[in-house]
Amino acid sequence: MNIRTSLLALAALAAGLSSPLSAAVETYQIDSTHSTIQYSLRHLVSKFTGSFSTVSGTITVDRENLEKSSVQASIDIGSVNTADEKRNAHLKGPDFFDAVKFPTMTFQSTSWKKTGEDTFDVTGNLTIKDVTKPVVLKAKLLGIGEGFGGAQVSGWEVTGSIKKSEFGLAGPAMLGKVLGDEVAINIGVEAGLKK
């Protein structure tokens, strides 16, 4: 066997070893129209719920080792919805999100820890306004299967909580006794496999 043949054999072997791993890693594009971003917090003695309707980003899934997966997402602050236009405008204003200066909030995962058969603690950096802090979200893989037109999709359920005061969202002092500080997060994501 000459040198050229040996090199070709080694290249073929390397390709054979690497292709299963490559095939196991898939990138999914978040489908904003089939995903929901909801939050809730105390208002006086009750619970108040709002949502964001526009989210984008990707989920990179390592099918061989899901703990090597990653996610990055961006939420459009202008899509906040509280079922009241006046309140929406207040949330977008300088008292809270200041959407003109900071039009998006982002999340970038730094690690995934398996906590069950299909559940994970996803640690990452959440940025709201000009504040970035680590948070831990509870994620559950609901499934990977065939969607419309035969396209492959993945479904996820994500929960967590943050303190709004830590991200500059406390609002006017007069609202301190009206609104709670802890914000519960409830997210449903559908994401399609990128070609």
C-alpha positions as CSV (number, residue, x, y, z in Angstrom):
1,M,0.0,0.0,0.0
2,N,1.5,3.3,-1.1
3,I,1.4,6.6,0.8
4,R,-1.5,8.0,-1.3
5,T,-3.6,4.9,-0.7
6,S,-2.9,5.0,3.0
7,L,-3.9,8.6,3.3
8,L,-7.2,7.9,1.4
9,A,-7.9,5.0,3.7
10,L,-7.3,7.2,6.8
11,A,-9.5,9.9,5.4
12,A,-12.3,7.4,4.7
13,L,-11.9,6.0,8.3
14,A,-12.1,9.5,9.8
15,A,-15.2,10.3,7.7
16,G,-16.8,7.1,8.9
17,L,-16.0,7.8,12.5
18,S,-17.2,11.4,12.4
19,S,-20.5,11.1,10.4
20,P,-22.6,9.5,13.1
21,L,-21.6,12.3,15.5
22,S,-22.4,15.0,12.9
23,A,-25.8,13.4,12.1
24,A,-26.6,13.4,15.8
25,V,-26.3,17.2,16.2
26,E,-29.4,19.1,14.9
27,T,-30.3,22.8,14.9
28,Y,-33.9,23.8,15.3
29,Q,-35.3,27.2,14.4
30,I,-37.8,28.5,17.0
31,D,-41.3,28.9,15.4
32,S,-42.7,32.2,16.9
33,T,-46.2,31.5,15.6
34,H,-46.4,28.2,17.5
35,S,-44.5,29.2,20.7
36,T,-45.8,31.0,23.8
37,I,-43.9,33.2,26.2
38,Q,-46.0,33.9,29.3
39,Y,-45.2,35.5,32.7
40,S,-47.1,36.1,35.9
41,L,-46.6,38.0,39.1
42,R,-48.6,39.1,42.1
43,H,-50.9,42.1,41.7
44,L,-52.3,43.2,45.1
45,V,-53.6,39.9,46.4
46,S,-54.1,38.2,43.0
47,K,-52.0,36.9,40.1
48,F,-51.6,38.9,36.9
49,T,-50.5,37.3,33.6
50,G,-49.0,38.8,30.5
51,S,-47.2,37.5,27.4
52,F,-44.8,38.2,24.5
53,S,-45.8,37.2,21.1
54,T,-42.6,37.4,19.1
55,V,-39.6,35.2,19.8
56,S,-36.7,34.0,17.6
57,G,-33.6,31.9,18.1
58,T,-32.2,28.4,17.7
59,I,-31.9,25.2,19.7
60,T,-29.0,23.0,18.9
61,V,-29.7,19.4,20.0
62,D,-27.1,16.7,20.4
63,R,-29.1,13.6,20.1
64,E,-26.3,11.4,21.4
65,N,-25.8,13.5,24.5
66,L,-28.5,16.0,25.2
67,E,-26.4,17.7,27.9
68,K,-24.3,19.1,25.1
69,S,-27.3,20.9,23.6
70,S,-27.6,24.7,23.6
71,V,-30.2,27.4,23.1
72,Q,-30.1,31.1,22.2
73,A,-33.3,33.1,22.1
74,S,-34.4,36.7,21.6
75,I,-37.7,38.2,22.6
76,D,-39.1,41.3,21.1
77,I,-40.1,43.7,23.9
78,G,-42.5,45.5,21.6
79,S,-44.6,42.3,21.4
80,V,-45.6,42.5,25.1
81,N,-49.3,42.0,25.6
82,T,-51.3,42.5,28.8
83,A,-54.8,42.8,27.1
84,D,-54.6,46.6,27.8
85,E,-53.0,49.0,25.3
86,K,-52.3,51.7,28.0
87,R,-50.6,49.2,30.3
88,N,-48.6,47.7,27.3
89,A,-47.3,51.2,26.5
90,H,-46.4,51.7,30.2
91,L,-44.4,48.5,30.2
92,K,-42.6,49.5,27.1
93,G,-41.7,52.9,28.5
94,P,-38.8,54.1,30.7
95,D,-40.4,52.9,33.9
96,F,-40.0,49.3,32.9
97,F,-38.5,47.8,29.8
98,D,-37.5,51.1,28.0
99,A,-38.1,49.3,24.6
100,V,-36.8,52.2,22.5
101,K,-33.3,51.8,24.0
102,F,-33.5,48.1,24.7
103,P,-35.8,46.5,22.1
104,T,-35.0,42.9,22.9
105,M,-34.3,40.6,25.8
106,T,-32.0,37.6,25.2
107,F,-31.1,34.2,26.7
108,Q,-27.9,32.3,25.9
109,S,-27.5,28.9,27.6
110,T,-24.1,28.0,29.1
111,S,-24.9,24.5,30.3
112,W,-27.5,21.7,30.3
113,K,-27.8,19.3,33.3
114,K,-30.0,16.2,32.9
115,T,-32.5,15.9,35.8
116,G,-34.7,13.1,34.4
117,E,-35.4,11.1,31.3
118,D,-36.4,14.1,29.3
119,T,-35.9,17.0,31.7
120,F,-33.0,19.4,32.2
121,D,-31.7,22.3,34.2
122,V,-30.7,24.8,31.6
123,T,-28.3,27.5,33.0
124,G,-27.7,30.6,30.9
125,N,-27.3,34.3,30.7
126,L,-30.5,36.4,30.6
127,T,-30.1,40.0,29.4
128,I,-32.9,42.5,30.0
129,K,-32.1,46.1,29.4
130,D,-28.4,46.6,30.2
131,V,-28.4,43.9,32.9
132,T,-27.1,40.3,32.3
133,K,-27.5,37.7,35.0
134,P,-27.3,33.9,35.2
135,V,-30.6,32.1,35.5
136,V,-31.6,28.4,35.7
137,L,-34.6,27.3,33.6
138,K,-36.4,24.0,33.9
139,A,-36.7,22.5,30.4
140,K,-38.6,19.4,29.3
141,L,-38.3,17.8,25.9
142,L,-41.9,17.0,24.9
143,G,-40.9,15.2,21.7
144,I,-39.2,15.2,18.3
145,G,-41.4,14.2,15.4
146,E,-42.9,15.0,12.0
147,G,-44.7,18.3,11.5
148,F,-46.6,19.8,8.6
149,G,-45.3,18.8,5.2
150,G,-43.0,16.2,6.7
151,A,-40.7,18.7,8.4
152,Q,-39.1,17.5,11.6
153,V,-40.0,19.5,14.7
154,S,-39.2,19.5,18.4
155,G,-41.4,20.6,21.3
156,W,-40.3,22.0,24.6
157,E,-41.8,23.2,27.9
158,V,-39.8,25.7,30.0
159,T,-40.4,27.2,33.4
160,G,-38.5,29.4,35.8
161,S,-38.6,32.6,37.8
162,I,-36.7,35.8,38.1
163,K,-36.8,38.8,40.4
164,K,-37.7,41.8,38.3
165,S,-35.9,44.2,40.6
166,E,-32.6,42.5,39.7
167,F,-33.1,43.5,36.0
168,G,-34.1,47.1,36.5
169,L,-37.8,46.4,36.2
170,A,-39.0,47.4,39.6
171,G,-41.0,50.3,38.2
172,P,-42.0,53.4,40.2
173,A,-41.7,53.2,44.0
174,M,-45.5,53.7,44.3
175,L,-46.0,50.3,42.7
176,G,-43.7,48.5,45.2
177,K,-46.7,47.3,47.3
178,V,-48.9,46.7,44.3
179,L,-46.7,44.4,42.2
180,G,-44.7,41.4,43.4
181,D,-41.0,41.1,42.7
182,E,-40.9,37.5,41.7
183,V,-41.9,36.8,38.1
184,A,-42.9,33.3,37.1
185,I,-42.0,32.2,33.6
186,N,-43.9,29.7,31.5
187,I,-42.7,29.0,27.9
188,G,-43.9,26.6,25.3
189,V,-41.6,26.2,22.2
190,E,-42.1,24.5,18.9
191,A,-39.0,24.6,16.7
192,G,-38.4,23.2,13.2
193,L,-35.3,21.5,12.0
194,K,-33.1,23.8,9.9
195,K,-32.1,22.4,6.5
